[in-house]
C-alpha cells in the first residue's frame, strides 16, 4: 500500500482539504485523516498540494513515444493523460506512408523508420507496444481520413467516397478514438466543405464524441470560422470543443469571440502563451500546398512560383490567414531566431528554409499580448491543452504549460481560485473526454495524481531556453505507480493507449 500523508488535497472539483490518500494497486482505496501507515510506503506530503493527474487536451505526441516512451517533458510537469492526433492530423489511416511522414514530421516527428501500419487500429497497436509512461487518448483525424480515401488533392468526395470516409471515422472510434479532430488550415483537411464536415461529425455524434477543430481561420475571420463549427455541431448533434482558441490578427475580437463561444455552449482549450507553433509551411497559400509534400517542394523550387507566393503574401488572398503578411517576419521564429534576423527577403528566406528541411521546419509565431492571454484563461469554458511539439528548439509550452497555467497564473497571480485551476486541468477535462475513472481524487478511481510544492512549482521554460522542466514536482503517479519522484523520472511506464 502507498499512503500520501498530510497533503492539501485538491480533489478535482470542490474545495481542498487536508487528508491522507491510500493506494493499493492501480486504485485509490481510502481518503481520511491519519490513515494507518504501518507496513506502507509513505510519502510525506506536508506543505504540498495533491491533485489528480493533469490532462492535456491537445498534444502532438502521436509518434513521440516511439523515441521517448517516458514522454519526459510531459510527465515532469504533472501530465498523466493526453489527447493525441489533434488538428485532423494522424499517422493513420494511411496509404502513402512516405508522404504522410514528410507532412507530419515538423509537428509529430518521424516516428519509427518503418511504419508497419495502414489502419488506425494497427497504428494504435504499434503505439501501445511502445509502453508509454502516461495514458494516450487517441482522436480520429479528419485530415488523415480524407487523405486515405481521396488523396491529397483539392477535390470534393462523391457520395460513395463520403460513405467510405464515414466508415473510416467509425473504424477510428471503434478502435479507441474519443474525439474527432479537424485541421481546417492543414492539408488536405482544408479542402473540405461544410457539408463534408457535417457528414463525418454525424459519426462522432453516434459515439457521443466531441468535435475538436482547428478552425478554418484564426485571424481576422476567426469569428466566422468558429460559427462554421458551431453550425456543424448543431446539425450533427456532436458536442463541440475548440482547439487552442485565440485570434492571430486583432485582439479586439477576443471579447466578442469569447461571448459567442460561451453562448454556444462549446468548451475550448488554450495554451497559456502569446505565441503559437506550427508548420513553417503554413505560411504558404493553400494553392502552393496542393498535392502533398513532394508537390509542394517541387513547386516552391520554381522561380515563377516563388514570385507568385511573394505577391500573395504582399496583398493577401480572400479567406487566407496570411500569417507572414499579418504578423511580419520579426514575429516569426525558426530554431531560435526570427525570419527578419536572418536577413534578406522574408519570403525567399521562408522558402529556402522549407527546401533545406524538406518541409520539416516548425515555427513560433508571436501574436498576442499577456493581457489577452489572461483574458482567455479567465473564461469559465477554458480548459488546458499544451499543443506541445517535440523538436530541437521547441516552443516552451512543451515543458511549461501546466506550471505556467497553474503555477504562474493561478498560484502566483491569483487569476483564478486554485480549486478552479485544478478542476480545469483534471475533472472537467476528464468529463469532456468521458473518462469516469480519472480526473478526481476519490475512492475507487484510478490513482493518477501529482504532488506539488506550491512555492516552487512554476514554469522555467523560455523561448530562448525552452527545454526546462519545472521544479517543485515532488511526485507523479500513473495508475498507482510513480513515474516521477522528487523531480526525476523513475523509468516506470504504466500508462498505455486508451482503447474502448
TIBA-90546 format. One record per residue (C-alpha): residue in three letters; x, y, z. Coordinates in steps of 0.02 Angstrom, whole numbers, plus 50000, padded with zeros to 5 digits. Example, Ala and Ser with C-alpha at 12.3 -4.5 7.8 and 13.67 -1.06 7.14 Angstrom:
! TIBA-90546
   r    px    py    pz
 ALA 50615 49775 50390
 SER 50684 49947 50357
END
This chain:
! TIBA-90546
   r    px    py    pz
 UNK 50000 50000 50000
 UNK 50054 50179 49963
 UNK 50000 50321 50077
 UNK 50024 50504 50035
 UNK 50020 50584 50207
 UNK 49967 50758 50259
 UNK 49949 50844 50090
 UNK 49820 50977 50049
 UNK 49707 50879 49932
 UNK 49626 50965 49783
 UNK 49502 50831 49733
 UNK 49468 50891 49555
 UNK 49305 50979 49590
 UNK 49267 51066 49753
 UNK 49363 51143 49896
 UNK 49528 51073 49960
 UNK 49554 50981 50123
 UNK 49699 50903 50216
 UNK 49700 50714 50215
 UNK 49797 50555 50185
 UNK 49767 50460 50023
 UNK 49797 50273 50015
 UNK 49826 50172 49857
 UNK 49826 49986 49826
 UNK 49874 49928 49652
 UNK 49802 50048 49524
 UNK 49665 50124 49631
 UNK 49632 50244 49774
 UNK 49565 50140 49919
 UNK 49549 50264 50062
 UNK 49549 50451 50099
 UNK 49549 50518 50275
 UNK 49643 50597 50418
 UNK 49789 50498 50490
 UNK 49763 50336 50396
 UNK 49863 50187 50461
 UNK 50038 50194 50391
 UNK 50125 50041 50462
 UNK 50190 49920 50331
 UNK 50157 50051 50197
 UNK 50261 50153 50077
 UNK 50235 50328 50147
 UNK 50260 50490 50051
 UNK 50263 50645 50161
 UNK 50151 50774 50078
 UNK 50161 50905 50214
 UNK 50153 51079 50138
 UNK 50114 51009 49966
 UNK 49963 51005 49851
 UNK 49898 50835 49797
 UNK 49799 50850 49635
 UNK 49729 50725 49511
 UNK 49847 50693 49368
 UNK 49837 50831 49239
 UNK 49754 50801 49071
 UNK 49824 50881 48913
 UNK 49682 50903 48789
 UNK 49793 50942 48640
 UNK 49960 50852 48621
 UNK 50069 50816 48469
 UNK 50133 50652 48541
 UNK 50064 50532 48411
 UNK 50239 50474 48365
 UNK 50346 50539 48510
 UNK 50327 50380 48613
 UNK 50421 50282 48482
 UNK 50575 50386 48527
 UNK 50543 50428 48711
 UNK 50407 50318 48787
 UNK 50428 50411 48952
 UNK 50366 50570 48864
 UNK 50481 50657 48986
 UNK 50434 50840 48959
 UNK 50252 50799 48993
 UNK 50263 50690 49149
 UNK 50389 50809 49229
 UNK 50255 50943 49235
 UNK 50119 50828 49301
 UNK 50025 50768 49147
 UNK 49965 50589 49163
 UNK 49843 50583 49017
 UNK 49849 50671 48849
 UNK 49745 50678 48691
 UNK 49839 50641 48531
 UNK 49804 50660 48345
 UNK 49733 50837 48355
 UNK 49711 50959 48209
 UNK 49647 50823 48093
 UNK 49825 50752 48086
 UNK 49868 50571 48123
 UNK 49985 50434 48064
 UNK 49836 50328 48012
 UNK 49738 50275 47916
 UNK 49874 50294 47785
 UNK 49905 50240 47607
 UNK 50060 50339 47556
 UNK 50169 50320 47711
 UNK 50318 50421 47649
 UNK 50209 50571 47603
 UNK 50119 50566 47770
 UNK 50284 50554 47865
 UNK 50352 50703 47769
 UNK 50199 50809 47806
 UNK 50188 50763 47991
 UNK 50375 50772 48031
 UNK 50377 50955 48086
 UNK 50230 50929 48207
 UNK 50242 50748 48262
 UNK 50418 50693 48219
 UNK 50452 50549 48103
 UNK 50418 50406 48222
 UNK 50492 50237 48178
 UNK 50589 50225 48015
 UNK 50465 50096 47952
 UNK 50280 50121 47979
 UNK 50209 49946 47988
 UNK 50029 50001 47992
 UNK 49891 50052 47873
 UNK 49734 50060 47980
 UNK 49704 50165 48133
 UNK 49686 50009 48241
 UNK 49854 49944 48180
 UNK 49936 50110 48221
 UNK 49863 50107 48397
 UNK 49929 49930 48420
 UNK 50104 49988 48371
 UNK 50090 50140 48484
 UNK 50035 50032 48631
 UNK 50186 49920 48605
 UNK 50299 50068 48649
 UNK 50228 50060 48827
 UNK 50212 50248 48860
 UNK 50229 50312 49038
 UNK 50065 50406 49032
 UNK 49898 50371 48951
 UNK 49875 50422 48769
 UNK 49695 50455 48715
 UNK 49677 50447 48525
 UNK 49570 50556 48414
 UNK 49504 50507 48245
 UNK 49578 50632 48123
 UNK 49479 50702 47978
 UNK 49631 50755 47876
 UNK 49708 50582 47886
 UNK 49543 50501 47836
 UNK 49521 50621 47690
 UNK 49697 50589 47628
 UNK 49671 50400 47642
 UNK 49509 50400 47543
 UNK 49528 50547 47423
 UNK 49714 50580 47415
 UNK 49797 50748 47439
 UNK 49711 50846 47301
 UNK 49582 50984 47308
 UNK 49432 50875 47265
 UNK 49256 50851 47332
 UNK 49202 50675 47380
 UNK 49073 50580 47280
 UNK 48931 50501 47380
 UNK 49021 50332 47388
 UNK 49183 50416 47439
 UNK 49094 50513 47576
 UNK 49024 50349 47641
 UNK 49198 50275 47637
 UNK 49261 50422 47741
 UNK 49119 50399 47865
 UNK 49164 50215 47877
 UNK 49346 50257 47916
 UNK 49294 50379 48052
 UNK 49182 50244 48126
 UNK 49327 50121 48124
 UNK 49431 50251 48216
 UNK 49303 50265 48354
 UNK 49283 50077 48365
 UNK 49473 50063 48383
 UNK 49478 50183 48529
 UNK 49459 50364 48473
 UNK 49371 50482 48595
 UNK 49361 50638 48486
 UNK 49351 50684 48302
 UNK 49483 50814 48260
 UNK 49484 50933 48113
 UNK 49628 51038 48047
 UNK 49549 51159 47927
 UNK 49712 51252 47895
 UNK 49810 51092 47860
 UNK 49804 50990 47701
 UNK 49705 50903 47634
 UNK 49582 50942 47775
 UNK 49573 51124 47721
 UNK 49491 51071 47557
 UNK 49336 51004 47646
 UNK 49173 51097 47633
 UNK 49049 51117 47775
 UNK 48935 50977 47712
 UNK 49079 50854 47720
 UNK 49117 50908 47899
 UNK 48935 50882 47949
 UNK 48930 50708 47871
 UNK 49083 50650 47969
 UNK 49028 50738 48128
 UNK 48869 50635 48125
 UNK 48976 50481 48154
 UNK 49056 50564 48306
 UNK 48881 50600 48370
 UNK 48841 50414 48362
 UNK 48979 50388 48492
 UNK 48938 50544 48594
 UNK 49112 50608 48549
 UNK 49160 50792 48538
 UNK 49216 50879 48381
 UNK 49387 50958 48407
 UNK 49431 51078 48267
 UNK 49574 51190 48224
 UNK 49455 51311 48140
 UNK 49474 51372 47961
 UNK 49539 51545 48007
 UNK 49614 51610 48170
 UNK 49648 51784 48101
 UNK 49525 51919 48053
 UNK 49399 51786 48002
 UNK 49404 51690 48166
 UNK 49225 51727 48218
 UNK 49153 51662 48055
 UNK 49266 51511 48065
 UNK 49203 51469 48239
 UNK 49024 51497 48183
 UNK 49050 51366 48048
 UNK 49098 51235 48177
 UNK 48956 51284 48293
 UNK 48840 51253 48146
 UNK 48924 51085 48110
 UNK 48899 51038 48292
 UNK 48716 51092 48291
 UNK 48674 50999 48131
 UNK 48767 50840 48176
 UNK 48720 50829 48359
 UNK 48901 50808 48414
 UNK 48966 50920 48556
 UNK 49099 51049 48514
 UNK 49268 51080 48593
 UNK 49376 51209 48504
 UNK 49563 51185 48493
 UNK 49681 51321 48558
 UNK 49558 51466 48549
 UNK 49644 51629 48501
 UNK 49649 51770 48375
 UNK 49805 51799 48271
 UNK 49750 51966 48200
 UNK 49654 52088 48310
 UNK 49642 52074 48499
 UNK 49480 52175 48499
 UNK 49400 52018 48427
 UNK 49438 51916 48584
 UNK 49292 51977 48690
 UNK 49157 51952 48557
 UNK 49235 51784 48515
 UNK 49227 51726 48696
 UNK 49049 51791 48713
 UNK 48995 51693 48559
 UNK 49083 51533 48613
 UNK 49008 51545 48787
 UNK 48833 51570 48716
 UNK 48856 51421 48600
 UNK 48891 51302 48745
 UNK 49057 51246 48674
 UNK 49214 51221 48775
 UNK 49391 51257 48717
 UNK 49570 51228 48764
 UNK 49710 51355 48775
 UNK 49898 51351 48791
 UNK 49944 51494 48911
 UNK 50062 51588 48796
 UNK 50052 51732 48674
 UNK 50143 51635 48539
 UNK 50097 51480 48442
 UNK 50196 51349 48348
 UNK 50156 51253 48191
 UNK 50222 51203 48020
 UNK 50328 51335 47935
 UNK 50237 51276 47777
 UNK 50079 51353 47849
 UNK 50146 51520 47789
 UNK 50112 51464 47610
 UNK 49946 51498 47523
 UNK 49836 51347 47501
 UNK 49866 51327 47315
 UNK 50052 51308 47347
 UNK 50020 51158 47461
 UNK 49906 51058 47348
 UNK 49960 50881 47308
 UNK 50060 50844 47464
 UNK 50239 50868 47520
 UNK 50328 50816 47359
 UNK 50220 50928 47251
 UNK 50244 51074 47371
 UNK 50433 51054 47370
 UNK 50439 51044 47181
 UNK 50328 51197 47167
 UNK 50424 51311 47285
 UNK 50588 51274 47197
 UNK 50524 51361 47040
 UNK 50565 51548 47022
 UNK 50395 51591 46948
 UNK 50305 51504 47091
 UNK 50411 51594 47220
 UNK 50368 51760 47140
 UNK 50183 51717 47145
 UNK 50193 51670 47330
 UNK 50282 51834 47368
 UNK 50144 51929 47279
 UNK 50009 51838 47377
 UNK 50097 51874 47543
 UNK 50107 52057 47495
 UNK 49922 52080 47454
 UNK 49835 51931 47535
 UNK 49702 51813 47467
 UNK 49517 51803 47514
 UNK 49494 51692 47667
 UNK 49681 51659 47690
 UNK 49760 51695 47859
 UNK 49924 51756 47779
 UNK 50020 51744 47941
 UNK 50182 51811 47868
 UNK 50096 51962 47796
 UNK 49993 51993 47954
 UNK 50125 51967 48088
 UNK 50282 52015 47993
 UNK 50448 51921 47986
 UNK 50510 51993 48151
 UNK 50373 51899 48246
 UNK 50405 51728 48168
 UNK 50548 51622 48237
 UNK 50631 51465 48169
 UNK 50758 51372 48277
 UNK 50777 51518 48396
 UNK 50797 51664 48277
 UNK 50670 51768 48182
 UNK 50645 51770 47995
 UNK 50690 51955 47999
 UNK 50854 51923 48092
 UNK 50910 51805 47955
 UNK 50915 51950 47833
 UNK 50865 51958 47651
 UNK 50691 51945 47580
 UNK 50572 51864 47705
 UNK 50477 51756 47579
 UNK 50637 51694 47499
 UNK 50705 51652 47672
 UNK 50549 51551 47716
 UNK 50552 51457 47552
 UNK 50737 51417 47570
 UNK 50709 51350 47746
 UNK 50568 51240 47683
 UNK 50676 51170 47544
 UNK 50826 51142 47659
 UNK 50719 51048 47786
 UNK 50610 50951 47662
 UNK 50461 51042 47742
 UNK 50511 50979 47915
 UNK 50538 51153 47988
 UNK 50424 51217 48125
 UNK 50399 51398 48176
 UNK 50347 51501 48326
 UNK 50228 51646 48295
 UNK 50215 51788 48421
 UNK 50040 51860 48405
 UNK 49959 51905 48572
 UNK 49986 52015 48724
 UNK 49997 51945 48900
 UNK 49833 52033 48940
 UNK 49738 51945 48802
 UNK 49810 51776 48852
 UNK 49747 51801 49029
 UNK 49578 51862 48967
 UNK 49554 51697 48878
 UNK 49621 51599 49028
 UNK 49491 51676 49144
 UNK 49344 51619 49038
 UNK 49242 51485 49128
 UNK 49238 51372 48974
 UNK 49428 51368 48959
 UNK 49521 51204 48981
 UNK 49707 51170 48952
 UNK 49798 51097 48803
 UNK 49986 51114 48782
 UNK 49991 51095 48592
 UNK 50166 51037 48634
 UNK 50276 50996 48484
 UNK 50438 50899 48510
 UNK 50594 50962 48422
 UNK 50771 51029 48437
 UNK 50711 51203 48488
 UNK 50529 51183 48540
 UNK 50403 51309 48598
 UNK 50418 51320 48789
 UNK 50239 51256 48806
 UNK 50306 51079 48781
 UNK 50391 51092 48951
 UNK 50295 51231 49036
 UNK 50108 51228 49001
 UNK 50044 51159 49167
 UNK 50164 51255 49280
 UNK 50130 51415 49184
 UNK 49942 51398 49198
 UNK 49931 51328 49375
 UNK 50095 51388 49449
 UNK 50106 51562 49374
 UNK 49930 51615 49326
 UNK 49839 51533 49471
 UNK 49955 51508 49620
 UNK 50061 51665 49599
 UNK 49947 51789 49511
 UNK 49779 51731 49580
 UNK 49698 51739 49409
 UNK 49579 51601 49466
 UNK 49545 51513 49631
 UNK 49664 51366 49649
 UNK 49523 51239 49652
 UNK 49457 51312 49489
 UNK 49627 51299 49405
 UNK 49647 51119 49463
 UNK 49472 51075 49402
 UNK 49512 51135 49226
 UNK 49669 51029 49219
 UNK 49583 50874 49289
 UNK 49399 50839 49321
 UNK 49324 50947 49185
 UNK 49448 50883 49056
 UNK 49406 50704 49105
 UNK 49221 50742 49090
 UNK 49247 50817 48917
 UNK 49330 50653 48865
 UNK 49203 50542 48952
 UNK 49336 50467 49065
 UNK 49247 50421 49225
 UNK 49396 50330 49301
 UNK 49512 50481 49324
 UNK 49518 50669 49347
 UNK 49466 50661 49530
 UNK 49539 50601 49694
 UNK 49401 50484 49751
 UNK 49397 50309 49824
 UNK 49383 50181 49685
 UNK 49456 50290 49549
 UNK 49620 50265 49460
 UNK 49770 50327 49560
 UNK 49833 50459 49440
 UNK 49894 50608 49540
 UNK 50031 50737 49559
 UNK 50111 50804 49719
 UNK 50171 50985 49704
 UNK 50268 51106 49811
 UNK 50166 51266 49780
 UNK 50312 51380 49822
 UNK 50423 51305 49687
 UNK 50303 51249 49552
 UNK 50314 51375 49410
 UNK 50368 51373 49229
 UNK 50555 51394 49196
 UNK 50550 51362 49008
 UNK 50575 51515 48898
 UNK 50580 51547 48711
 UNK 50769 51563 48720
 UNK 50791 51411 48834
 UNK 50635 51304 48810
 UNK 50692 51134 48872
 UNK 50674 51171 49058
 UNK 50557 51066 49164
 UNK 50482 51147 49319
 UNK 50545 51124 49494
 UNK 50427 51080 49636
 UNK 50358 50917 49567
 UNK 50378 50802 49716
 UNK 50296 50654 49630
 UNK 50185 50596 49488
 UNK 50090 50432 49491
 UNK 50005 50344 49346
 UNK 49890 50201 49393
 UNK 49969 50196 49565
 UNK 50148 50184 49503
 UNK 50274 50325 49524
 UNK 50335 50394 49358
 UNK 50417 50547 49438
 UNK 50499 50553 49609
 UNK 50575 50714 49678
 UNK 50582 50794 49506
 UNK 50662 50647 49417
 UNK 50585 50516 49305
 UNK 50587 50341 49376
 UNK 50582 50248 49211
 UNK 50416 50166 49252
 UNK 50296 50151 49104
 UNK 50124 50107 49174
 UNK 50020 50211 49052
 UNK 49966 50147 48883
 UNK 49845 50187 48744
 UNK 49663 50205 48794
 UNK 49552 50088 48695
 UNK 49365 50065 48702
END
